[in-house]
C-alpha cells in the first residue's frame, strides 16, 4: 500500500545547494501518513537517497 500527500520541503543537495520542492509525494509501503515531521523527512530522504538531516519538511497533508 502507499500513501499520497501534498508536501513542501527543502533538501540540501550538497554542492548544488538547497532546493525547495512543493507538490505531491507518494511513499510506498505506508498505509497512513506519519504525524511526526522527522518521520516524514526520513521517508522523503530515503526515496531521494539523502540523509534525513538533509531534508527539512515545511508542510505536509494527506490527499484523499
Secondary structure, 3 states (H helix, E strand, C coil): CEEEEEEEEEEECHHHCEEEEEEEEEEECCCCCCCCHHHHHHHHHHHHCCCHHHEEEEEEEECC
